[in-house]
Amino acid sequence: MKFNTKTIHGGQAPDAAYGSVMPPIYQTSTYAQTTPGDHKGYAYSRSANPTRTALEKSFASIENGEFGLAFGSGLAAIDAVLKLLEPGDEVIATNDLYGGTYRIFTSIFKKFGIKFNFIGMDNASNIENYINDNTKLIWVETPTNPMMTIIDLRATAAIAKKYKVWLAVDNTFATPYLQRPLDLGADIVMHSATKYLGGHSDLVMGALIVKDKELANKLYFIQNASGAICGPQDSFLALRGIKTLHVRMQRHCENGKAVALYLANHPKIENVYWPGFESHPNHHIAKEQMNDFGGMVSFTTKGDNYEEAIKILEHLEIFTLAESLGGVESLAGHPASMTHASIPKDVREKIGIVDSLIRLSVGIEDEEDLIADLKHAIG
């Protein structure tokens, strides 16, 4: 089954009760049993819910995995992965990653005895310099948030397998439409399904997808024991969103390219970060492991002018100044004060998150309207 068909039919079948084409919303917390322990596969909705099960099967299908898990948020999914570890274990993570991920690593799990090494991964061979007997997990984003750094997943996976450590990939920016990390050797794929998978800015959700049954069972145990699951209504909305993922991503990519090219030729813009440029670091790797370059674009103003960046954000009309990304509508954000504010300023600036950096989530509106909005705001 090809990807576009998987988004609609992958892991799905008409409901057994009445043939409903869309999985019903099973808005229930508990299920009748004929005798203790004898039920129809569901006992309590924290452990499993038919609507969530349908979504988890869809997650697994579109990522070419065997097992999917749905959580109440992307950070809840990350939390579950980190609960695979024990005090004294070490994690190697890219130094350019979502601020919430950095926060849960450093402010929550560090105090439980987990050590985190944040390093540049644009050259995957650098990872080996930080691996030791305590290393258990490599955590990767590619493209990264918000600097759009591209990390070679095949090379990273080879290193992870060489040293027998897990490789987890946050695939939120690329989505499985553009990139499937399990096919490239990753052990765990994570999504903030709030973003492109849901696609309509109307839910908060996280996802994990794996191929290995033993690893899946460990994560299912954590999911059930910790209870950070999503409800049936959000599961239904995410399933609906996934059915149009392929057509939405086509337009996100088209519009992202148009916006990136416009900004790159604007005299008031200094740097534009978009993996589709041949000059973008590791562009050749992006071409190899991605089907296109996505709808995320970051840029800085000429001379790193903070006031100019704020003026642009305040004057945008079609781009909405808001947190998050990946919805059908275009959004603009200021990473230093919004999504990455939890990262210390000196750490942010070392990886390029300067105060003039603006991050765009380019939506699926008309390309000409988006360009006109940027032209108006930038001046």
C-alpha positions in Angstrom: 0.0 0.0 0.0 1.4 3.4 -1.0 1.7 6.3 1.4 -1.2 8.3 0.1 -3.5 5.3 0.5 -2.1 4.5 3.9 -3.1 7.9 5.3 -6.7 7.0 4.5 -6.9 3.2 4.9 -3.7 2.2 6.8 -4.5 0.0 9.8 -8.2 0.8 9.4 -11.3 -1.2 8.8 -15.0 -0.5 9.0 -16.3 -0.7 12.5 -17.4 -4.2 13.4 -20.7 -3.2 15.0 -22.4 -1.3 12.2 -19.9 -0.9 9.4 -19.1 2.8 10.3 -16.4 4.0 7.8 -14.9 6.3 10.4 -14.0 4.8 13.8 -16.7 5.8 16.2 -15.9 8.0 19.2 -16.1 5.6 22.1 -16.7 8.2 24.8 -16.5 5.8 27.7 -14.2 5.2 30.6 -15.1 1.5 31.3 -16.5 -1.6 29.6 -18.9 -4.3 30.7 -17.4 -7.7 31.6 -19.4 -11.0 31.6 -17.2 -12.4 34.4 -14.1 -10.9 36.0 -11.4 -10.6 33.4 -13.7 -11.7 30.5 -14.4 -8.8 28.2 -14.2 -7.9 24.5 -10.6 -6.6 24.6 -11.2 -3.4 26.5 -11.6 -3.0 30.3 -10.7 0.6 31.1 -9.9 3.5 28.8 -6.6 4.5 30.3 -5.3 1.1 29.2 -7.0 1.1 25.8 -9.9 2.7 24.0 -11.2 1.5 20.5 -10.9 5.0 19.0 -7.4 5.4 20.3 -6.5 1.9 19.1 -7.6 2.9 15.6 -5.4 6.0 15.7 -2.4 4.0 17.0 -2.8 1.6 14.1 -2.8 4.5 11.8 0.3 6.0 13.4 2.1 2.7 12.9 1.0 2.3 9.3 2.1 5.7 8.0 5.5 5.4 9.7 6.1 1.8 8.5 6.2 0.7 12.1 4.5 -2.3 13.8 3.3 -0.6 17.0 1.9 2.9 17.7 1.1 4.7 20.9 -0.9 7.9 21.4 -0.3 10.3 24.3 -1.8 13.4 25.7 1.0 15.6 24.2 4.3 15.4 22.5 6.1 16.0 25.8 4.1 13.1 27.4 5.5 10.9 24.6 9.0 12.1 25.3 8.5 11.5 29.0 7.6 7.9 28.2 10.8 7.3 26.3 12.9 8.8 29.0 11.2 6.5 31.6 12.9 3.6 29.8 16.1 4.8 31.4 17.6 4.4 34.9 19.7 6.7 37.1 23.3 6.8 35.8 22.2 6.4 32.2 23.3 9.0 29.6 21.6 10.5 26.6 23.2 12.2 23.6 20.9 14.8 22.1 21.3 17.3 19.4 22.1 20.8 20.7 19.5 22.4 18.5 16.1 21.1 19.6 12.6 22.2 20.7 12.7 24.2 24.0 10.2 21.9 25.7 12.4 18.9 25.0 15.4 20.7 26.4 13.3 21.7 29.5 12.1 18.2 30.3 15.6 16.8 29.8 17.3 19.3 32.0 14.7 20.4 34.6 12.9 17.1 35.2 15.0 14.0 34.3 18.4 15.4 35.1 17.5 15.5 38.8 16.7 11.8 38.6 20.3 11.0 37.7 20.1 11.0 33.9 23.0 12.8 32.2 22.4 14.7 28.9 25.1 15.6 26.4 23.9 18.3 23.9 26.1 18.2 20.9 26.2 19.3 17.3 25.2 16.4 15.0 25.5 18.0 11.6 28.5 15.6 11.3 27.2 12.3 12.6 30.7 11.0 13.4 30.9 13.5 16.2 28.4 11.4 18.2 30.9 8.6 18.7 33.1 11.0 20.7 30.4 11.1 23.4 29.4 7.5 23.7 30.4 5.5 26.7 29.3 2.5 28.7 26.5 4.5 30.3 25.0 5.8 27.0 21.6 4.3 26.4 19.8 6.8 24.0 20.6 9.1 21.1 17.9 11.8 20.7 17.6 13.5 17.3 15.5 16.1 15.5 15.8 16.5 11.8 15.1 19.1 10.5 15.7 20.7 13.9 13.6 23.3 15.6 14.1 26.1 14.7 17.5 26.1 12.9 16.4 23.5 10.3 19.7 21.5 10.8 19.8 18.3 8.9 21.1 15.2 10.6 22.1 12.0 8.7 19.8 9.4 10.0 21.4 6.4 8.3 24.8 7.3 9.7 23.4 8.0 13.2 21.5 4.7 13.1 24.7 2.8 12.2 26.4 4.4 15.2 23.5 3.5 17.5 23.5 -0.1 16.4 27.3 -0.3 16.7 27.1 0.6 20.3 23.8 -1.0 21.0 21.9 2.1 22.1 18.5 3.3 21.1 18.0 6.0 18.5 14.9 8.1 18.9 13.9 10.6 16.2 11.5 13.5 16.6 9.9 13.5 13.1 7.5 16.3 13.8 8.8 18.8 11.2 9.2 16.3 8.4 6.2 14.0 9.0 6.2 10.5 7.5 5.1 12.1 4.2 8.6 13.4 3.8 10.8 11.1 6.0 10.4 7.7 7.7 13.1 7.3 10.3 12.3 3.6 11.0 13.2 2.8 7.5 16.5 4.5 8.0 17.4 2.5 11.1 15.8 4.4 14.0 14.3 2.5 16.9 11.7 5.0 18.0 9.9 7.7 16.1 8.2 10.5 18.1 5.7 13.1 16.9 4.0 16.1 18.4 0.8 15.0 16.7 -0.6 18.4 17.7 1.2 19.7 14.6 1.1 18.3 11.1 -0.5 14.9 11.9 -3.5 16.6 13.4 -3.1 19.5 11.0 -5.9 21.8 12.1 -4.7 23.4 15.4 -7.6 21.8 17.3 -5.9 19.2 19.5 -2.8 18.5 21.6 -1.3 15.0 21.2 1.9 13.0 21.1 2.8 9.8 19.3 5.5 7.0 19.4 6.0 4.4 16.8 8.4 1.4 17.0 9.0 -1.9 15.2 10.4 -4.0 18.0 7.8 -5.8 20.1 9.8 -5.9 23.3 10.4 -2.2 23.1 6.7 -1.6 22.3 5.7 -3.6 25.4 7.9 -1.6 27.6 6.4 1.6 26.2 2.9 0.3 26.5 3.5 -0.5 30.1 4.8 3.0 30.8 1.8 4.5 28.9 -0.7 2.5 31.0 1.1 3.0 34.3 1.7 6.7 33.9 -1.6 7.4 32.3 -0.7 10.3 30.0 -3.1 9.1 27.2 -5.2 11.1 24.8 -9.0 10.9 24.9 -11.3 9.5 22.2 -12.5 12.9 20.9 -8.9 14.0 20.2 -8.1 10.5 18.7 -11.0 11.0 16.3 -9.8 14.4 15.3 -6.2 13.1 14.7 -7.5 10.3 12.6 -9.5 12.8 10.5 -6.4 15.0 10.1 -4.1 12.1 9.0 -6.5 11.3 6.1 -5.5 14.6 4.4 -1.8 14.7 5.5 -0.5 13.9 2.0 -2.5 16.6 0.3 -1.7 19.2 3.0 2.0 18.5 3.0 2.2 18.9 -0.8 0.9 22.5 -0.4 3.0 23.1 2.7 6.1 22.2 0.7 5.1 24.3 -2.3 4.3 27.4 -0.2 7.4 26.9 2.0 9.6 26.9 -1.0 8.0 30.1 -2.4 8.3 31.9 1.0 12.0 30.8 1.5 12.9 32.0 -2.0 11.2 35.4 -1.4 12.9 35.9 1.9 16.3 34.9 0.5 16.1 37.7 -2.1 14.8 40.4 0.3 17.4 43.1 1.1 16.2 43.4 4.7 16.7 39.7 5.5 20.1 38.4 6.6 19.8 34.6 6.8 17.1 32.2 5.7 17.1 28.6 7.0 15.4 26.1 4.8 16.8 22.7 3.8 15.9 23.1 0.1 18.6 25.6 -0.6 21.7 24.0 -2.1 23.8 26.2 0.2 22.0 24.8 3.3 24.3 22.6 5.4 23.7 18.9 4.6 21.3 19.8 1.8 22.6 16.6 0.0 21.5 14.5 3.0 18.1 16.2 3.1 17.7 15.3 -0.6 18.6 11.6 0.2 16.4 11.1 3.3 13.5 13.4 2.6 11.0 13.5 -0.3 10.7 17.3 -0.1 11.8 20.1 2.2 8.7 20.9 4.2 6.9 24.1 5.2 9.1 25.3 8.1 11.3 28.4 7.4 13.3 30.5 9.8 15.1 33.8 9.1 16.9 36.7 10.7 16.7 40.4 10.0 19.6 42.3 8.5 22.2 43.1 11.2 20.4 40.9 13.7 17.9 43.7 14.4 15.6 42.6 17.3 13.3 45.7 17.0 12.9 45.0 13.3 12.0 41.4 13.9 9.3 42.4 16.5 7.9 45.0 14.0 7.6 42.3 11.4 5.8 40.0 13.7 3.4 42.7 14.9 2.5 43.7 11.3 1.8 40.3 9.8 -1.9 39.8 9.0 -2.3 36.4 7.4 0.5 34.8 9.3 -0.8 34.6 12.9 1.7 35.3 15.8 1.2 32.2 17.9 2.9 29.2 19.4 2.8 25.8 17.6 3.1 24.9 13.9 1.9 22.5 11.3 -1.7 23.7 11.0 -3.5 24.6 7.7 -3.1 28.3 8.7 0.3 30.1 8.5 1.9 30.9 11.9 4.8 33.1 12.9 6.8 32.9 16.1 9.7 34.4 17.9 11.7 31.4 19.3 13.8 33.3 21.8 10.7 34.6 23.7 8.2 31.8 22.8 9.0 28.2 21.9 12.6 28.3 23.1 12.4 30.7 26.0 13.2 27.9 28.5 16.7 27.6 27.0 19.3 30.0 28.6 20.1 32.9 26.3 23.8 32.0 26.0 22.9 28.4 25.0 20.4 29.6 22.5 22.7 32.0 20.8 25.5 29.5 20.4 23.3 27.5 18.1 21.9 30.5 16.2 18.7 31.3 18.1 19.4 35.0 18.2 16.8 37.6 19.2 16.1 38.5 15.6 15.2 35.0 14.5 11.7 34.5 13.3 10.2 31.0 12.7 7.4 30.6 10.1 5.1 27.6 9.8 3.9 28.2 6.2 0.3 27.1 5.8 -1.8 26.1 2.8 -3.2 29.5 1.9 -2.7 31.0 -1.5 1.0 31.6 -2.1 0.6 35.1 -3.5 -1.3 36.2 -0.3 1.5 34.9 1.9 4.2 36.7 -0.1 2.1 39.9 0.0 1.7 39.6 3.8 5.5 39.3 4.2 6.1 42.1 1.8 3.7 44.3 3.8 5.2 43.4 7.2 8.9 43.6 6.2 8.5 46.8 4.2 
